[in-house]
């Protein structure tokens, strides 16, 4: 299995789960030029990021070309327990998709 782009730390405490997540991604806007060739670097960014716990959406982000390289997200939600597994789905501007999982501690 290929290594994912998301690095996730999730911790449950008192009935709430806090999540810290970084997406290792170039997030190219499509407006920068290659310094060697002068050509525009094609746009390549995450458009959508959806986090689910037991098929319930707990976080959703619609991103665009203005988001910086390796974006960081932090959020919390009610529910979740140690050992539960979250599913993260992402979609790039090219149409490429991915699904990753992370366990709550």
The 8 nearest C-alpha neighbors of each residue, nearest first, counted from 0:
[[1, 2, 3, 99, 98, 97, 100, 4],
 [2, 0, 3, 4, 99, 97, 98, 5],
 [1, 3, 0, 4, 5, 99, 6, 97],
 [4, 2, 5, 1, 99, 6, 97, 98],
 [3, 5, 23, 22, 6, 24, 2, 21],
 [6, 4, 22, 3, 21, 7, 23, 20],
 [5, 7, 21, 20, 22, 4, 8, 23],
 [8, 6, 20, 19, 5, 9, 101, 21],
 [7, 9, 19, 18, 20, 10, 6, 103],
 [10, 8, 18, 103, 17, 104, 19, 7],
 [9, 11, 104, 103, 17, 16, 18, 12],
 [10, 12, 16, 80, 15, 81, 104, 79],
 [13, 11, 15, 14, 16, 10, 80, 17],
 [12, 14, 15, 11, 16, 78, 77, 80],
 [13, 15, 78, 12, 77, 11, 16, 79],
 [16, 14, 77, 78, 12, 13, 11, 76],
 [15, 17, 11, 75, 76, 10, 79, 12],
 [18, 16, 75, 10, 9, 74, 11, 15],
 [17, 19, 9, 74, 73, 8, 75, 20],
 [20, 18, 73, 8, 7, 72, 9, 74],
 [19, 21, 7, 72, 6, 71, 73, 8],
 [22, 20, 71, 6, 5, 70, 72, 23],
 [21, 23, 5, 69, 4, 70, 24, 6],
 [22, 24, 69, 4, 5, 21, 25, 70],
 [23, 25, 69, 26, 22, 68, 4, 44],
 [26, 24, 68, 27, 69, 44, 23, 43],
 [27, 25, 44, 68, 24, 43, 67, 28],
 [28, 26, 43, 42, 25, 44, 29, 64],
 [29, 27, 64, 42, 30, 26, 65, 43],
 [42, 28, 30, 41, 40, 27, 31, 39],
 [31, 29, 28, 39, 32, 40, 42, 41],
 [32, 30, 39, 40, 29, 33, 28, 27],
 [33, 31, 39, 38, 37, 40, 34, 30],
 [32, 34, 37, 38, 35, 36, 40, 39],
 [33, 35, 37, 36, 32, 38, 31, 39],
 [36, 34, 33, 37, 38, 32, 39, 40],
 [35, 37, 38, 33, 34, 32, 39, 40],
 [36, 38, 33, 32, 34, 35, 39, 40],
 [39, 37, 32, 36, 33, 40, 34, 35],
 [38, 40, 32, 31, 41, 33, 30, 29],
 [39, 41, 29, 32, 31, 33, 38, 42],
 [42, 40, 29, 39, 43, 27, 28, 30],
 [29, 43, 41, 28, 27, 44, 40, 92],
 [44, 42, 27, 26, 92, 41, 28, 93],
 [45, 43, 26, 92, 91, 27, 64, 46],
 [44, 46, 91, 47, 90, 92, 62, 26],
 [47, 45, 62, 91, 61, 90, 92, 63],
 [48, 46, 61, 90, 89, 60, 45, 62],
 [47, 49, 89, 60, 59, 88, 61, 90],
 [50, 48, 59, 88, 87, 58, 89, 60],
 [49, 51, 87, 58, 86, 57, 56, 59],
 [52, 50, 56, 55, 86, 57, 54, 85],
 [51, 53, 85, 55, 54, 86, 56, 57],
 [52, 54, 55, 51, 85, 84, 86, 83],
 [55, 53, 52, 51, 56, 86, 85, 50],
 [56, 54, 51, 52, 53, 57, 50, 58],
 [57, 55, 51, 58, 50, 54, 52, 49],
 [56, 58, 51, 50, 55, 76, 52, 59],
 [59, 57, 50, 56, 49, 60, 51, 74],
 [58, 60, 49, 48, 50, 61, 57, 56],
 [61, 59, 48, 47, 62, 49, 58, 46],
 [60, 62, 47, 46, 48, 59, 63, 45],
 [63, 61, 46, 47, 60, 45, 66, 64],
 [62, 64, 65, 46, 66, 44, 61, 45],
 [63, 65, 28, 66, 44, 27, 26, 62],
 [66, 64, 63, 67, 28, 62, 26, 27],
 [67, 65, 64, 63, 26, 68, 62, 70],
 [68, 66, 70, 26, 65, 69, 25, 64],
 [67, 69, 25, 26, 70, 24, 66, 27],
 [70, 68, 23, 24, 22, 21, 67, 25],
 [69, 71, 22, 68, 21, 67, 72, 66],
 [72, 70, 21, 20, 22, 69, 73, 19],
 [71, 73, 20, 19, 21, 74, 70, 18],
 [74, 72, 19, 18, 20, 71, 75, 17],
 [75, 73, 18, 17, 72, 19, 76, 58],
 [76, 74, 17, 16, 18, 15, 77, 73],
 [75, 77, 16, 15, 78, 57, 17, 74],
 [78, 76, 15, 14, 16, 79, 75, 57],
 [79, 77, 15, 14, 16, 76, 80, 11],
 [78, 80, 16, 83, 11, 15, 77, 14],
 [81, 79, 11, 83, 82, 103, 78, 14],
 [80, 82, 104, 103, 83, 11, 79, 10],
 [81, 83, 103, 102, 104, 80, 84, 79],
 [84, 82, 103, 80, 102, 81, 79, 85],
 [83, 85, 102, 101, 103, 82, 100, 86],
 [86, 84, 52, 101, 100, 51, 102, 87],
 [85, 87, 100, 51, 50, 99, 52, 88],
 [86, 88, 50, 99, 98, 49, 100, 51],
 [89, 87, 98, 49, 97, 48, 50, 99],
 [88, 90, 48, 97, 47, 96, 49, 98],
 [89, 91, 96, 47, 46, 95, 45, 94],
 [92, 90, 45, 93, 95, 46, 94, 44],
 [91, 93, 94, 44, 46, 43, 45, 90],
 [94, 92, 91, 95, 43, 44, 90, 42],
 [95, 93, 91, 92, 90, 96, 46, 45],
 [94, 96, 91, 93, 90, 97, 92, 89],
 [97, 95, 90, 89, 91, 94, 98, 88],
 [96, 98, 89, 88, 99, 90, 95, 3],
 [99, 97, 88, 87, 89, 86, 100, 96],
 [98, 100, 87, 86, 88, 3, 97, 101],
 [99, 101, 86, 85, 87, 84, 102, 98],
 [102, 100, 85, 84, 7, 103, 86, 99],
 [103, 101, 84, 83, 82, 85, 104, 100],
 [102, 104, 9, 81, 82, 10, 83, 84],
 [103, 81, 10, 82, 9, 11, 102, 80]]
